[in-house]
């Protein structure tokens, strides 16, 4: 049987900063917090990771609400308009 995973769109990538491997994300549909598991999905992007650090206006935050623009450290390259999906069990 196992657990059923579901994915909920929470936002999309606006920009990617390769030097620091940070994605700028607009949270258009939901909130995110440290420890959330996300999937980044786009035309050539498809990976999952756990959020370990997040910033709003260069300040470290534990959580960001719908409507926020956040910076998240990502483990791989992302591209503008890639979708950010929160994975829940």
Buried (B, 14 or more C-beta within 10 A) or exposed (E): EEEEEEBEBBBBBBBBEEEEBBBBBBBEBBBBEBEBBBBBBBEEBEEBBEBEEBBBEEEEBEBBEEEBBBBBBBEEBBBEEBBBBBBEE
